[in-house]
Amino acid sequence: MYSLLRSLLFRLPAETAHYFSMNLLRAACGIAPVRALLVRAFRPKALPVEAFGLHFPNPVGLGAGFDKNARYLRALQTLGFGFVEIGTVTPKPQAGNDKPRLFRLPKDGALINRMGFNNDGVEAVAERLKEWRKREARRAAHQAPFVIGGNIGKNKSTANEDAWKDYVTCFSALHPYVDFFVVNVSSPNTPGLRALQERDALHGILTRLQELNRATATPRPILLKIAPDLTNTQLDEVVDLAVEIGLDGLVATNTTISREGLQTDAATVTALGAGGLSGRPVRVRATEVIRHLATRSGGRLPIIGSGGIFTATDAREKLAAGAALTEVWTGFIYEGPSIVKKICRAL
């Protein structure tokens, strides 16, 4: 059934289809009887996981960038996700890059995006999460709270030497309302952002966040999201720094700037322009990165594995490589709303 719906949605521009479908799902979940039907239809098998001090009902989460502004939490909870990363959130609202900025490569099961951290800004997102937590507190006591990660970044206009200030601002504003943080220094769509993956820049950001975190009554796990394009030497430096600072985990991986091995013809890909590539073409490299990180850390750093997960086989591959949890994004677009249920059923 989803294949028919997908064929219709794929006639729309990718970003238009995203907001149309999610707004429709949100509206449906606002009607109690309809939401109850959807919960029954998409409820996944329970596969509880404990990672970085948190309890997850299943190991299949939704990566950052899908619900940038925490507008679709009820809908995503209804579809059975074990957790959701909201964001990437920046201190000030920003429109992101010019449209069109999200493109499908159906032959490759892939997307190219150059969204550019478009979001409502941390104040608006924090207020939305505050209201969500209030509503959740009034819900039935027997229902476990939805696990929410806050993915944080810097504004495009912020110079790299001042980037730490943006991360501190977002961390402080979201801290009361999210369960864990993901520090995003690996998106290819904000100029100069990936330079923050270098050791000295990372050290400055992460040590400040850890100092703030440890001074709170309820410290939150802090994870670092990294690119698949790092060399093994760079990956080793990231792991060593993460262990030294006492980070709680890693997210591997973000999108890639590589265009190698695509089935879509080169002229079409070139015409689409710059952006991060996600989906099936990233699967093998993401798994390689996870395996390298797990080996280097000796299992001391829990890893959320992301990149090319469409099926239970893909998820098992990430888990076998050393991931504790997984995240889907592009797979959700191509496989549809039953992706969590299907993966969990076959794990």
Buried (B, 14 or more C-beta within 10 A) or exposed (E): EEEEEBEEBBEEBBBEBBEEBBEEBBEBBEEEEEBEEBBEEBBBBEBEBEBBEBEBBBBBBBBBBBBBBBBBBBBBBBBBBBBBBBBBBBBBBBEBBEEEBBBBBEEBBBBBBBBBBBBBBBBBBBBBBEEBBEEBEEEEEEEEEBBBBBBBBBBBEBEBEEBBBBBBBBBBBBBEBBBBBBBBBBBBBBEEBBEBBBEEBBBBBBBBBBEBBEEEEEBBBBBBBBBBBBEEEBBBBBBEBBBEBEBBBBBBBBBBBBBEEBEBEEEEBEEBEEBBBBBBBBBBBBBBBBBBBBEBBEEEBBBBBBBBBBBBEBBBBBBEBBBBBBBBBBBBBBBBBBBBBBBBEEB
